[in-house]
Amino acid sequence: ILSLYGLMGSGRTELLEIIMGLNKEFEGSIYLEEKELKHSTISKRISDGIVLVPEDRQAQGLVQSLSILSNILLSKITKKISDFFLNSKIEKISAKNAIEYLGIKVSSYNNLITSLSGGNQQKVVIAKSLETEPKLLMLDEPTRGIDVGAKQEIFYIMRKLAEKGISIIFVSSEIKEVLAVADRVLVLAKGKINKELIGSQITEDNLVKYSQG
């Protein structure tokens, strides 16, 4: 699990957006599994195996007027746009499996997404992302606006996905979160990577020191 840490304005979110194809103004190359990714459209990035869980789940991650089920399956419709009419039985099984795997607390997946707590809504955004079968899952401030218990559940999910073989990049403004979850940290300052920290190097003092630029 790789964390991008830095102060506000350091370029953390912008870096995720560049990798995802949301921001095309950059110099350099992006490689996934030693293969250079030349196309920068979001749909191509998703087909390459990259997906982003955005910071603002309400505005960018979910459709508030749709059910829990529909929100989970949104990415599947995007991935298989020619197959707009999805196989209802198969997709419902897929959604049930995601709900169980991620521990989403629901009474019915036909309820509106707004019926869920913030933590469970975030899990739905992650479930939607996992429907694209990513090789790389990026999460921008995944615990913002959720309670302490839900934060721990999100960390557990990240660990479980990493153990499954999915690469994880996450952005957090909280030093304690970085210390608790990250195996490696890139500390950003003023739009540049200022320091790479690995293992025992990941300390509060180092995070503060190198985030100053």
C-alpha positions as CSV (number, residue, x, y, z in Angstrom):
1,I,0.0,0.0,0.0
2,L,1.5,3.3,-1.2
3,S,0.5,6.6,0.5
4,L,0.9,10.0,-1.0
5,Y,1.3,12.4,1.8
6,G,1.7,16.2,1.7
7,L,0.2,19.5,2.8
8,M,-2.7,21.0,1.0
9,G,-1.6,22.2,-2.4
10,S,1.3,19.7,-2.6
11,G,-0.2,18.0,-5.7
12,R,-1.5,14.8,-4.2
13,T,-5.0,14.8,-5.8
14,E,-3.6,16.2,-9.0
15,L,-1.2,13.2,-9.3
16,L,-4.1,10.8,-8.9
17,E,-6.0,12.7,-11.5
18,I,-3.1,12.5,-14.0
19,I,-2.8,8.7,-13.5
20,M,-6.5,8.4,-14.0
21,G,-6.6,10.4,-17.2
22,L,-8.6,13.3,-15.7
23,N,-5.7,15.7,-16.0
24,K,-3.8,15.7,-19.3
25,E,-1.4,18.6,-18.5
26,F,1.8,16.8,-17.4
27,E,5.2,15.8,-18.7
28,G,6.5,12.2,-18.4
29,S,5.3,8.7,-18.8
30,I,3.0,6.3,-16.9
31,Y,3.7,2.6,-16.8
32,L,1.6,-0.2,-15.5
33,E,3.2,-3.6,-15.2
34,E,6.1,-2.4,-17.4
35,K,3.7,-1.3,-20.1
36,E,3.5,2.4,-21.1
37,L,0.0,3.8,-21.0
38,K,-0.2,6.1,-24.0
39,H,-4.0,6.8,-24.0
40,S,-5.3,9.3,-21.4
41,T,-9.1,8.8,-21.6
42,I,-10.7,7.7,-18.4
43,S,-12.4,4.8,-20.1
44,K,-9.1,3.6,-21.4
45,R,-7.5,3.9,-18.0
46,I,-10.3,1.8,-16.6
47,S,-9.8,-0.9,-19.3
48,D,-6.1,-0.8,-18.5
49,G,-6.9,-1.7,-14.9
50,I,-6.8,1.6,-13.1
51,V,-9.7,3.1,-11.0
52,L,-10.0,6.1,-8.7
53,V,-12.3,6.4,-5.6
54,P,-12.7,10.2,-5.5
55,E,-12.4,12.4,-2.5
56,D,-16.0,13.7,-2.8
57,R,-18.1,10.6,-2.8
58,Q,-21.4,12.5,-2.7
59,A,-20.8,14.5,-5.9
60,Q,-18.3,12.3,-7.8
61,G,-18.6,8.8,-6.5
62,L,-22.4,8.2,-6.2
63,V,-25.7,9.0,-7.9
64,Q,-27.9,10.1,-5.0
65,S,-31.2,9.3,-6.8
66,L,-30.3,5.7,-7.5
67,S,-30.4,2.6,-5.3
68,I,-27.5,0.9,-3.6
69,L,-27.6,-1.9,-6.3
70,S,-27.6,0.6,-9.2
71,N,-24.7,2.5,-7.7
72,I,-22.6,-0.7,-7.4
73,L,-23.3,-1.6,-11.0
74,L,-22.7,1.8,-12.5
75,S,-19.1,1.0,-13.5
76,K,-20.2,-2.3,-15.1
77,I,-22.6,-0.4,-17.4
78,T,-19.7,2.0,-18.3
79,K,-17.4,-1.0,-18.9
80,K,-19.9,-2.8,-21.1
81,I,-21.8,0.1,-22.7
82,S,-22.8,-2.1,-25.6
83,D,-24.4,-4.4,-23.1
84,F,-26.7,-1.8,-21.6
85,F,-29.3,-4.3,-20.5
86,L,-27.3,-6.2,-17.9
87,N,-28.2,-9.8,-16.9
88,S,-30.3,-9.0,-13.8
89,K,-29.7,-12.3,-12.0
90,I,-25.9,-12.4,-12.5
91,E,-25.5,-8.7,-11.6
92,K,-27.5,-9.0,-8.4
93,I,-25.4,-12.0,-7.4
94,S,-22.3,-9.9,-8.1
95,A,-23.7,-7.0,-6.0
96,K,-24.6,-9.3,-3.1
97,N,-21.1,-10.8,-3.1
98,A,-19.6,-7.2,-3.0
99,I,-21.9,-6.3,-0.1
100,E,-20.8,-9.3,1.8
101,Y,-17.1,-9.1,0.9
102,L,-16.9,-5.4,2.0
103,G,-19.2,-5.7,5.0
104,I,-21.7,-3.1,3.7
105,K,-24.5,-2.8,6.2
106,V,-27.8,-2.8,4.2
107,S,-31.4,-4.0,4.9
108,S,-32.0,-4.1,1.1
109,Y,-29.9,-3.2,-1.8
110,N,-32.9,-1.7,-3.5
111,N,-33.0,1.1,-0.9
112,L,-31.7,4.5,-2.0
113,I,-28.0,5.1,-1.5
114,T,-28.9,8.0,0.8
115,S,-30.3,5.5,3.3
116,L,-26.7,4.5,4.2
117,S,-24.2,6.0,6.6
118,G,-21.2,7.8,5.3
119,G,-18.9,4.8,5.9
120,N,-21.2,2.4,4.1
121,Q,-21.7,4.8,1.2
122,Q,-17.9,4.9,0.9
123,K,-17.9,1.1,0.8
124,V,-20.4,1.2,-2.1
125,V,-18.0,3.5,-4.0
126,I,-15.3,1.0,-3.4
127,A,-17.6,-1.9,-4.5
128,K,-18.4,0.0,-7.7
129,S,-14.7,0.5,-8.4
130,L,-14.0,-3.2,-7.8
131,E,-16.6,-4.1,-10.4
132,T,-14.1,-2.9,-13.0
133,E,-11.6,-5.6,-11.9
134,P,-8.7,-3.2,-11.2
135,K,-5.1,-3.9,-11.0
136,L,-4.5,-0.5,-9.3
137,L,-7.1,1.0,-6.9
138,M,-6.5,4.7,-6.0
139,L,-8.3,6.2,-3.0
140,D,-8.3,10.0,-2.4
141,E,-9.0,10.7,1.3
142,P,-11.0,7.5,1.7
143,T,-11.9,8.1,5.3
144,R,-13.0,11.8,5.1
145,G,-16.3,12.4,6.8
146,I,-16.8,9.0,8.4
147,D,-16.7,7.8,12.0
148,V,-13.7,6.1,13.7
149,G,-15.2,2.6,13.4
150,A,-15.9,3.0,9.7
151,K,-12.3,4.3,9.2
152,Q,-10.9,1.1,10.7
153,E,-13.2,-1.0,8.4
154,I,-11.9,1.0,5.3
155,F,-8.3,0.3,6.4
156,Y,-9.1,-3.4,6.8
157,I,-10.7,-3.5,3.3
158,M,-7.5,-1.9,1.9
159,R,-5.3,-4.5,3.5
160,K,-7.6,-7.3,2.3
161,L,-7.5,-6.0,-1.2
162,A,-3.7,-5.6,-1.1
163,E,-3.3,-9.2,0.1
164,K,-5.5,-10.3,-2.8
165,G,-3.0,-8.7,-5.2
166,I,-4.5,-5.3,-6.0
167,S,-2.1,-2.5,-5.8
168,I,-3.3,0.4,-3.6
169,I,-2.4,4.1,-3.7
170,F,-4.1,6.3,-1.2
171,V,-4.0,10.0,-0.2
172,S,-4.6,11.0,3.4
173,S,-4.1,14.3,5.3
174,E,-4.0,12.4,8.6
175,I,-0.5,11.3,9.7
176,K,-1.9,8.6,12.0
177,E,-3.7,7.0,9.0
178,V,-0.5,7.0,6.9
179,L,1.5,5.5,9.8
180,A,-1.2,2.8,10.4
181,V,-1.7,1.6,6.8
182,A,1.2,2.5,4.4
183,D,4.0,0.2,3.5
184,R,5.6,3.0,1.5
185,V,5.1,6.7,1.4
186,L,5.9,9.4,-1.3
187,V,6.0,12.7,0.5
188,L,5.0,15.6,-1.8
189,A,5.8,19.2,-1.5
190,K,5.1,22.0,-3.9
191,G,4.1,19.7,-6.7
192,K,7.1,17.4,-6.5
193,I,8.1,14.2,-4.8
194,N,10.3,15.4,-2.0
195,K,11.1,12.0,-0.3
196,E,10.3,8.3,-0.5
197,L,9.9,6.6,2.9
198,I,9.9,2.8,3.4
199,G,9.2,0.7,6.5
200,S,10.9,2.0,9.6
201,Q,11.5,5.3,7.8
202,I,7.8,6.1,8.0
203,T,7.6,8.2,11.1
204,E,5.7,11.3,12.1
205,D,8.9,13.3,12.3
206,N,9.9,12.4,8.8
207,L,6.4,13.0,7.4
208,V,6.4,16.5,8.9
209,K,10.0,17.2,7.9
210,Y,9.8,16.3,4.3
211,S,6.3,17.7,3.7
212,Q,7.7,21.2,4.3
213,G,9.6,21.2,1.0
